[in-house]
Amino acid sequence: MALNRFQQLAIFLLTVSWFIDVSIASGLPFLIPHNEARAQVGVRPLTWNETLATYAREYAYQRSGDCKLQHSGGPFGENLALGYGDQFTTSTAVGMWVDEKQYYDYYSNSCVGNGCLHYTQVVWSDSVHLGCAKVNCYDDGWWFVICSYDPPGNYVGERPY
C-alpha cells in the first residue's frame, strides 16, 4: 500500500523531530552546567547547535590520538579539557572551567592570581550557541573535551557580562 502525501509528510516530520530531540538530549550534559553558571551572573542560556557539535566532534577525533590541549584554530570560541577515568564527566570538564570564576575580578575585568579565560568564555553574554564533544584518548582512560561557542568571546577590553 502506497502512502499518500499527508502520511509521507507525517513520517518525515516525526523523523526530523526525533533527530532534533536526540541531538538536543545529547547536548544536555554540557548545556546544563553551562547554563547554571550563566544564570548565576544573569546571562541568557546557551542553545545547543548541531553544527557546532559536529565541528567539536571532528576536532575531538583529530585529538584522540595525542590528547593535545591545542586550540583548533577555527572561527568559534573554544574551551578544552583533559581528564582521566570514568569520574571525568562532561559536568566535571565544565566544572573545571566554571571553577575559574574565583580568579575573575569583574571590577578590573581581569584574571587575578590565575587563569580565568575558560570561565569568561562560558559566561560570555554575546555567545548564544554551544556544541561540544568528548572522546577517549589513547584508549587508556584519558578523555578529551571540547566545547565550541558562537559567537566567540574573550575580546580584550570587553566584559563577559
Helices and strands as residue ranges (DSSP letters): H 5-40, E 47-48, H 50-63, E 77-84, H 90-98, G 99-103, E 104-105, E 110-111, H 117-122, E 129-137, E 142-150
